[in-house]
Amino acid sequence: MAEKSGLSKSTVGRIWKAFGLKSHLEEGFKLSTDPLFTEKVYDIVGLYLNPPESVDEKS
């Protein structure tokens, strides 16, 4: 996965860990049928790799 995505193995490992993914425990792999799945993944990974400098948290 790291080679295909252009990310380092450690980055892929951190992303998998952050989402609780454990491929070694799975017998199969299922992709979402959501037509916007790819765009959502890019958005999430993009935020993970380039988090905003500050977040305005309101109480």
C-alpha positions in Angstrom: 0.0 0.0 0.0 2.8 2.4 0.8 4.5 1.8 -2.5 1.2 2.4 -4.5 0.3 5.5 -2.5 3.7 7.1 -2.5 3.7 7.3 1.3 6.2 5.8 3.7 5.5 2.4 5.3 5.5 4.2 8.7 2.9 6.7 7.6 0.6 4.0 6.3 1.1 2.2 9.6 0.2 5.3 11.6 -2.9 5.9 9.5 -4.0 2.2 9.9 -3.4 2.5 13.6 -5.4 5.7 13.9 -8.4 4.1 12.3 -8.0 0.8 14.2 -7.3 -1.2 11.0 -5.8 -4.7 11.5 -5.4 -6.3 8.1 -3.6 -9.3 9.5 -6.7 -10.2 11.4 -9.0 -10.0 8.4 -9.8 -12.8 6.0 -11.0 -10.5 3.3 -11.1 -6.9 2.4 -14.2 -4.9 1.5 -14.4 -1.5 0.0 -17.2 0.9 0.6 -19.9 1.2 -2.0 -20.1 4.9 -1.3 -19.6 6.7 -4.6 -17.7 9.5 -2.8 -15.5 7.0 -0.9 -12.3 8.0 -2.7 -12.8 11.7 -2.2 -13.6 11.2 1.5 -10.4 9.2 1.9 -8.3 11.9 0.2 -9.9 14.5 2.5 -9.2 12.5 5.7 -5.6 11.6 4.7 -5.0 15.2 3.6 -6.0 16.5 7.0 -3.9 13.9 8.7 -0.8 14.7 6.6 -1.3 18.5 6.6 -3.3 19.4 9.7 -4.5 23.1 10.0 -2.2 25.3 12.1 -4.9 26.3 14.4 -8.5 25.1 15.1 -11.1 27.5 16.4 -12.8 25.4 19.1 -15.9 26.9 20.5 -17.4 25.9 23.8 
